[in-house]
């Protein structure tokens, strides 16, 4: 099934970066425009107010001359007051470096006086714009007027010298507006370039993530398919390296477990086949009349008991391995448990001429556990000891240094050094021994309670169960 593009990492990373970038640039754009507009407004108002005040003072202090000069169309302009009588350079200076205009209009918005440096055509366009806006010439303040000649802010007052004449002060901010628009265009260009960079970065980031993820996914699929070989993958990010190392470790453990399970089932099939074949042979001999029924029946019963015991052991170790935590927990005295198990096998020991020797603490050795588990483990150790012992089987149970120990020994040949690493494996058969899972059950019980099961090298067998935290209930 085709998935939505946003279900992939690369588009999501790109959209997230794009959203972040758009938010940042929107903030920059708004902040810049608000700052620039405020800066322009404040300075324009300040400059127009200063020009208005200065020109009022200049004109008021100057007698009105009766001087006329030809206008651009050849007609004679009316008297200009004192505009040409004074240097306006100081009056027109401003902090935003925008060109200022000072000129006169009459009540009909007709240009009557202006500075020699100004272009009358430009001033007439401005006058026409003011007329169209019906700006009050006696009290106009900061009127924004845009003409084909420029961008202006205008204020005006009544001329204190000439009747029906108004002094108009215009500040040309075209250069500032051009700078404003240029910066905005530059921001837009930067935004477009950043968008392309964002796209490249998104794909690079996505690639650095999706590449390792695909390799690790392929690794996981191979594990699911039964290939438990290590990959040894290495990546630029430490987190992916940790995951790859964990998967390698898991593959190694799964491989070992798979090998153990294969060996286990092979051994189980062999161990089950042997008594079954024996039972079948004797049963066929009885049915064909070639074997004596009484002796053959005894063998069949013995093999049936062996088969039942093996099946019971298999079911027991399966339950132990499946159980996450022990049940039916209670605090017991391990000395009594070991003694009870020894009593149960005293007849076998006596029959074989083996003396059970006890070395227990005088004080109770308390431990919280399921007693049936411990009985099964100790019984298996005792059966193993009685199988190899020649004359004695020492039993000990002690508590020391925050731990409890149960030791079952014998005076037999002991465990060969090469067998020690494998003696607790299922169906392992050492030199001169028999294959089975009795010691495997012992190890499973020990691990269930956070303990250990160890074997010491010969002469004489010595098996020890050690459990930490005496009397503490396992988690």
C-alpha positions as CSV (number, residue, x, y, z in Angstrom):
1,X,0.0,0.0,0.0
2,X,1.4,3.4,-1.0
3,X,1.9,5.6,2.0
4,X,1.4,9.3,2.3
5,X,4.6,11.3,1.6
6,X,4.4,12.9,5.1
7,X,4.9,9.4,6.5
8,X,8.5,9.6,5.3
9,X,11.3,11.3,7.3
10,X,12.7,13.6,4.5
11,X,9.4,15.5,3.8
12,X,8.7,15.8,7.5
13,X,12.1,17.2,8.2
14,X,11.8,19.6,5.3
15,X,8.4,20.9,6.4
16,X,9.6,21.3,10.0
17,X,12.7,23.2,8.9
18,X,10.6,25.3,6.4
19,X,8.1,26.1,9.2
20,X,10.9,27.2,11.5
21,X,12.5,29.2,8.7
22,X,9.3,30.9,7.8
23,X,8.6,31.8,11.4
24,X,12.1,33.3,11.8
25,X,11.9,35.3,8.6
26,X,8.4,36.5,9.3
27,X,9.5,37.8,12.7
28,X,12.6,39.5,11.1
29,X,10.4,40.9,8.3
30,X,7.8,42.3,10.6
31,X,10.3,43.6,13.1
32,X,12.3,45.4,10.4
33,X,9.3,47.0,8.7
34,X,7.8,48.1,12.1
35,X,11.2,49.5,13.1
36,X,11.8,51.2,9.8
37,X,8.3,52.7,9.7
38,X,8.5,54.0,13.2
39,X,12.0,55.4,12.6
40,X,10.8,57.2,9.4
41,X,7.6,58.5,11.0
42,X,9.4,59.9,14.1
43,X,12.2,61.5,12.0
44,X,9.8,63.0,9.4
45,X,7.6,64.5,12.1
46,X,10.6,65.9,13.9
47,X,12.1,67.4,10.7
48,X,8.8,68.9,9.5
49,X,8.1,70.4,12.9
50,X,11.7,71.9,13.0
51,X,11.4,73.3,9.4
52,X,8.0,74.8,10.2
53,X,9.3,76.5,13.3
54,X,12.4,77.8,11.7
55,X,10.7,79.1,8.6
56,X,8.0,80.8,10.6
57,X,10.7,82.6,12.5
58,X,12.6,83.6,9.3
59,X,9.6,84.9,7.5
60,X,8.2,86.8,10.5
61,X,11.5,88.6,11.0
62,X,11.8,89.7,7.3
63,X,9.9,92.6,5.6
64,X,7.9,91.4,2.6
65,X,9.7,92.6,-0.6
66,X,7.9,93.5,-3.7
67,X,10.0,91.3,-5.9
68,X,8.6,89.1,-8.7
69,X,10.3,86.7,-11.0
70,X,9.0,84.8,-14.1
71,X,7.4,81.4,-13.5
72,X,8.1,78.4,-15.7
73,X,5.3,79.2,-18.1
74,X,6.5,82.8,-18.5
75,X,3.9,84.5,-16.3
76,X,4.9,86.7,-13.5
77,X,4.7,85.1,-10.1
78,X,3.4,87.0,-7.1
79,X,5.6,88.4,-4.3
80,X,7.6,85.6,-2.6
81,X,8.0,87.0,0.9
82,X,11.5,86.3,2.2
83,X,12.3,82.9,0.7
84,X,15.1,84.3,-1.6
85,X,16.4,86.7,1.1
86,X,17.7,84.0,3.4
87,X,20.0,81.0,3.2
88,X,17.7,77.9,3.7
89,X,20.5,75.4,3.9
90,X,20.6,75.3,7.7
91,X,16.8,75.2,7.9
92,X,16.5,72.2,5.5
93,X,19.1,70.0,7.1
94,X,17.7,66.7,8.6
95,X,18.9,63.5,10.1
96,X,17.4,61.1,7.6
97,X,19.2,62.7,4.7
98,X,15.9,63.4,2.8
99,X,15.6,66.5,0.6
100,X,13.3,69.2,2.0
101,X,11.2,71.6,0.0
102,X,9.7,74.9,1.2
103,X,7.3,76.8,-1.1
104,X,4.1,78.9,-1.1
105,X,0.6,78.1,-2.3
106,X,-2.4,80.2,-2.4
107,X,-5.9,79.1,-1.3
108,X,-6.5,77.6,-4.7
109,X,-3.4,75.4,-4.4
110,X,-1.5,77.5,-7.0
111,X,2.3,77.7,-6.6
112,X,3.1,81.3,-5.7
113,X,6.7,81.2,-4.4
114,X,9.5,78.6,-4.2
115,X,13.3,78.4,-3.8
116,X,15.5,78.8,-6.9
117,X,17.0,75.4,-6.4
118,X,13.6,73.6,-6.7
119,X,11.9,72.3,-9.8
120,X,8.6,74.1,-10.2
121,X,7.1,71.2,-12.2
122,X,7.8,68.9,-9.3
123,X,6.2,71.3,-6.9
124,X,3.1,71.7,-9.1
125,X,2.7,68.0,-9.1
126,X,2.8,68.0,-5.4
127,X,0.3,70.9,-5.2
128,X,-2.1,69.0,-7.5
129,X,-1.8,66.0,-5.2
130,X,-2.6,68.1,-2.1
131,X,-5.5,69.7,-3.9
132,X,-6.9,66.2,-4.9
133,X,-6.6,65.2,-1.2
134,X,-8.2,68.5,-0.2
135,X,-5.5,68.9,2.4
136,X,-6.2,72.0,4.7
137,X,-3.3,74.3,3.9
138,X,-3.7,76.3,7.0
139,X,-3.1,73.3,9.3
140,X,-1.9,70.2,7.3
141,X,0.3,67.9,9.3
142,X,2.4,65.1,8.0
143,X,0.3,64.4,4.9
144,X,1.7,61.5,2.9
145,X,1.6,62.5,-0.8
146,X,3.0,60.3,-3.6
147,X,3.5,61.8,-7.1
148,X,5.3,60.7,-10.2
149,X,8.2,62.9,-9.1
150,X,8.7,61.4,-5.6
151,X,7.3,60.3,-2.2
152,X,6.7,63.2,0.3
153,X,5.5,64.0,3.7
154,X,3.9,67.4,3.9
155,X,3.0,70.0,6.6
156,X,1.7,73.6,6.0
157,X,1.0,76.8,7.9
158,X,-0.5,80.2,7.0
159,X,2.2,82.6,5.7
160,X,2.6,85.3,8.4
161,X,3.6,87.8,5.8
162,X,1.5,87.4,2.7
163,X,-2.3,87.2,2.9
164,X,-4.2,84.2,1.5
165,X,-0.8,82.4,1.2
166,X,0.4,79.3,2.8
167,X,3.8,78.0,3.5
168,X,4.2,74.3,2.6
169,X,7.0,72.2,3.9
170,X,7.6,68.9,2.0
171,X,10.2,66.3,2.9
172,X,11.1,64.0,0.1
173,X,11.6,60.4,1.4
174,X,11.9,58.7,-1.9
175,X,15.4,57.5,-1.1
176,X,14.4,56.1,2.2
177,X,11.4,54.4,0.6
178,X,13.7,52.9,-2.1
179,X,16.1,51.7,0.7
180,X,13.1,50.2,2.5
181,X,11.9,48.3,-0.6
182,X,15.4,47.2,-1.4
183,X,15.9,45.7,2.0
184,X,12.5,43.9,1.8
185,X,13.5,42.5,-1.6
186,X,16.8,41.4,-0.2
187,X,15.0,39.6,2.6
188,X,12.7,37.9,0.1
189,X,15.8,36.8,-1.9
190,X,17.5,35.5,1.3
191,X,14.3,33.7,2.2
192,X,14.2,32.0,-1.3
193,X,17.9,31.0,-1.0
194,X,17.4,29.8,2.6
195,X,14.5,27.7,1.3
196,X,16.8,25.9,-1.2
197,X,19.4,25.5,1.5
198,X,16.7,24.2,3.8
199,X,15.7,21.6,1.2
200,X,19.3,20.4,0.8
201,X,19.8,20.3,4.6
202,X,16.5,18.3,5.1
203,X,17.5,15.7,2.6
204,X,21.0,15.5,4.1
205,X,19.6,15.1,7.6
206,X,17.0,12.6,6.4
207,X,19.6,10.7,4.6
208,X,21.8,10.5,7.7
209,X,18.9,8.9,9.6
210,X,17.2,6.8,6.9
211,X,20.4,5.2,5.7
212,X,21.3,3.6,9.1
213,X,17.6,2.8,9.7
214,X,17.4,0.9,6.4
215,X,20.5,-1.1,7.2
216,X,19.3,-1.9,10.7
217,X,15.9,-2.8,9.3
218,X,17.6,-5.2,6.9
219,X,19.6,-6.6,9.8
220,X,16.4,-7.2,11.8
221,X,14.7,-8.9,8.9
222,X,17.7,-11.2,8.5
223,X,17.4,-12.0,12.2
224,X,13.8,-12.8,11.7
225,X,14.8,-15.1,8.8
226,X,17.1,-17.1,11.0
227,X,20.5,-15.5,10.0
228,X,22.1,-14.8,13.4
229,X,25.5,-13.7,12.1
230,X,26.9,-10.4,13.4
231,X,27.1,-7.4,11.0
232,X,29.6,-5.1,12.7
233,X,27.8,-2.0,11.4
234,X,29.3,1.4,12.1
235,X,27.7,4.8,11.7
236,X,28.5,8.4,12.2
237,X,26.0,8.8,15.1
238,X,26.8,7.1,18.4
239,X,23.1,6.3,19.0
240,X,23.0,4.2,15.9
241,X,26.3,2.5,16.8
242,X,24.8,1.6,20.2
243,X,21.7,0.1,18.5
244,X,23.9,-1.8,16.1
245,X,26.0,-3.1,18.9
246,X,22.9,-4.2,20.8
247,X,21.5,-5.9,17.7
248,X,24.9,-7.7,17.2
249,X,24.8,-8.8,20.8
250,X,21.2,-10.0,20.4
251,X,22.2,-11.8,17.2
252,X,25.0,-13.6,19.0
253,X,22.7,-14.6,21.9
254,X,19.9,-15.7,19.5
255,X,22.5,-17.7,17.5
256,X,23.7,-19.4,20.7
257,X,20.2,-20.0,21.8
258,X,19.2,-21.4,18.4
259,X,22.2,-23.7,18.5
260,X,21.4,-24.8,22.0
261,X,17.8,-25.5,21.1
262,X,18.8,-27.5,18.1
263,X,21.2,-29.5,20.2
264,X,18.5,-29.9,22.9
265,X,15.9,-31.2,20.5
266,X,18.5,-33.6,18.9
267,X,19.4,-34.9,22.4
268,X,15.8,-35.1,23.5
269,X,14.9,-37.1,20.4
270,X,17.8,-39.4,21.0
271,X,17.1,-39.9,24.7
272,X,13.4,-40.5,24.0
273,X,14.2,-42.9,21.2
274,X,16.4,-45.1,23.2
275,X,13.9,-46.3,25.9
276,X,11.1,-46.4,23.3
277,X,13.2,-48.7,21.1
278,X,14.0,-50.9,24.1
279,X,10.3,-51.1,25.0
280,X,9.3,-51.9,21.5
281,X,12.0,-54.6,21.2
282,X,11.0,-56.4,24.4
283,X,7.3,-56.0,23.6
284,X,7.8,-57.6,20.2
285,X,9.9,-60.4,21.7
286,X,7.1,-61.2,24.2
287,X,4.5,-61.1,21.4
288,X,6.6,-63.4,19.2
289,X,7.3,-65.8,22.1
290,X,11.1,-65.4,21.9
291,X,11.6,-63.6,25.3
292,X,10.6,-64.6,28.8
293,X,7.6,-62.4,29.8
294,X,8.6,-61.8,33.4
295,X,12.2,-60.5,32.8
296,X,11.1,-58.6,29.7
297,X,8.3,-57.0,31.6
298,X,10.7,-55.8,34.3
299,X,12.9,-54.2,31.6
300,X,9.8,-52.6,30.0
301,X,8.8,-51.2,33.4
302,X,12.3,-49.9,34.0
303,X,12.5,-48.2,30.6
304,X,9.0,-46.8,31.1
305,X,10.1,-45.3,34.4
306,X,13.1,-43.9,32.8
307,X,11.0,-42.4,30.0
308,X,8.5,-40.9,32.4
309,X,11.3,-39.4,34.5
310,X,12.8,-37.8,31.4
311,X,9.5,-36.4,30.2
312,X,8.9,-35.1,33.7
313,X,12.3,-33.4,33.8
314,X,11.7,-31.9,30.3
315,X,8.3,-30.5,31.5
316,X,9.8,-29.2,34.7
317,X,12.7,-27.3,33.1
318,X,10.3,-25.9,30.5
319,X,8.2,-24.5,33.3
320,X,11.2,-23.1,35.1
321,X,12.5,-21.4,31.9
322,X,9.0,-20.0,31.2
323,X,8.3,-18.6,34.7
324,X,9.4,-14.9,35.0
325,X,9.3,-15.1,38.8
326,X,8.8,-17.9,41.4
327,X,5.4,-18.5,42.9
328,X,4.2,-19.9,46.3
329,X,7.0,-18.1,48.1
330,X,7.7,-18.7,51.7
331,X,10.5,-18.4,54.1
332,X,12.1,-21.8,54.9
333,X,15.1,-23.2,56.8
334,X,17.3,-24.7,54.1
335,X,18.8,-27.1,56.6
336,X,15.5,-28.8,56.9
337,X,15.0,-28.9,53.1
338,X,18.4,-30.5,52.5
339,X,17.8,-33.0,55.3
340,X,14.4,-33.9,53.9
341,X,15.9,-34.6,50.5
342,X,18.7,-36.7,52.0
343,X,16.2,-38.7,53.9
344,X,14.3,-39.4,50.7
345,X,17.5,-40.9,49.2
346,X,18.9,-42.6,52.3
347,X,17.7,-46.0,51.1
348,X,19.7,-45.7,47.9
349,X,22.7,-44.5,49.8
350,X,22.5,-47.4,52.2
351,X,22.0,-49.9,49.4
352,X,25.2,-48.6,47.7
353,X,27.2,-48.4,51.0
354,X,27.5,-44.6,50.9
355,X,27.4,-42.6,54.1
356,X,25.7,-39.2,54.0
357,X,27.6,-36.7,56.1
358,X,26.0,-33.5,57.3
359,X,27.7,-30.1,58.0
360,X,25.0,-27.6,58.9
361,X,25.0,-24.3,60.7
362,X,23.7,-24.4,64.3
363,X,21.4,-21.5,63.5
364,X,18.5,-21.6,61.0
365,X,19.6,-20.8,57.4
366,X,16.6,-18.8,56.2
367,X,15.7,-18.1,52.6
368,X,12.5,-17.0,50.9
369,X,11.7,-19.3,48.0
370,X,9.4,-22.0,46.6
371,X,10.5,-25.1,48.5
372,X,9.6,-27.4,45.7
373,X,12.2,-25.8,43.5
374,X,14.9,-26.3,46.0
375,X,13.9,-29.8,46.7
376,X,14.1,-30.6,43.0
377,X,17.6,-29.0,42.7
378,X,19.0,-30.7,45.8
379,X,17.5,-34.1,44.8
380,X,19.2,-33.9,41.5
381,X,22.6,-33.0,43.1
382,X,22.1,-35.9,45.6
383,X,21.3,-38.4,42.8
384,X,24.3,-37.3,40.9
385,X,26.6,-37.6,44.0
386,X,25.2,-41.1,44.8
387,X,25.8,-42.2,41.2
388,X,29.6,-41.5,41.5
389,X,30.3,-41.7,45.2
390,X,32.5,-44.6,46.5
391,X,31.9,-44.4,50.2
392,X,30.8,-40.9,51.3
393,X,28.7,-37.9,50.3
394,X,29.2,-34.8,52.4
395,X,26.3,-32.3,52.6
396,X,26.7,-28.7,53.9
397,X,24.3,-25.8,54.4
398,X,25.7,-22.4,55.6
399,X,24.9,-18.8,55.8
400,X,27.7,-16.2,55.7
401,X,28.4,-12.7,54.4
402,X,24.8,-12.0,53.2
403,X,24.5,-15.2,51.2
404,X,23.5,-18.9,51.7
405,X,25.4,-21.9,50.3
406,X,24.4,-25.5,49.8
407,X,27.1,-27.9,48.8
408,X,26.8,-31.6,47.8
409,X,30.0,-33.5,47.3
410,X,31.2,-37.1,46.7
411,X,34.4,-39.0,46.9
412,X,34.2,-40.3,43.3
413,X,36.4,-39.4,40.4
414,X,35.1,-35.9,40.1
415,X,34.5,-33.7,37.1
416,X,37.3,-33.5,34.5
417,X,38.6,-30.0,33.9
418,X,37.5,-30.0,30.2
419,X,34.0,-30.9,31.3
420,X,33.6,-28.1,33.9
421,X,32.4,-25.4,31.4
422,X,29.7,-27.7,30.0
423,X,28.6,-29.8,33.0
424,X,25.3,-27.8,33.5
425,X,24.3,-27.9,29.9
426,X,21.3,-29.9,28.9
427,X,22.1,-33.5,27.8
428,X,25.8,-32.9,28.1
429,X,27.7,-36.2,28.5
430,X,31.1,-36.0,30.0
431,X,33.7,-38.7,30.1
432,X,32.3,-41.7,31.8
433,X,29.0,-39.9,32.5
434,X,25.4,-40.2,31.3
435,X,23.5,-37.6,29.3
436,X,20.6,-35.9,31.0
437,X,19.1,-32.6,32.2
438,X,19.4,-33.0,36.0
439,X,22.2,-30.6,36.4
440,X,20.6,-28.2,33.9
441,X,17.5,-28.1,36.2
442,X,19.9,-27.3,39.1
443,X,21.3,-24.3,37.1
444,X,17.8,-23.1,36.1
445,X,16.6,-23.1,39.7
446,X,19.7,-21.2,40.8
447,X,19.3,-18.6,38.1
448,X,15.6,-18.3,38.9
449,X,16.5,-16.9,42.4
450,X,19.5,-14.8,41.2
451,X,22.0,-17.4,42.4
452,X,24.7,-19.5,40.8
453,X,25.5,-23.2,40.4
454,X,29.1,-24.1,40.2
455,X,31.2,-27.3,40.0
456,X,34.7,-27.8,41.4
457,X,37.3,-30.0,39.6
458,X,38.2,-33.4,40.9
459,X,39.3,-35.6,42.6
460,X,35.8,-35.9,44.1
461,X,32.8,-34.1,42.8
462,X,31.7,-30.9,44.5
463,X,28.6,-28.9,43.5
464,X,27.7,-25.6,45.2
465,X,24.5,-23.5,45.1
466,X,25.0,-20.0,46.2
467,X,22.2,-17.4,46.7
468,X,22.8,-13.8,47.7
469,X,20.6,-11.7,50.1
470,X,19.6,-14.2,52.7
471,X,15.9,-14.1,53.5
472,X,15.1,-11.6,50.8
473,X,12.2,-12.3,48.4
474,X,13.4,-12.3,44.8
475,X,12.1,-9.5,42.6
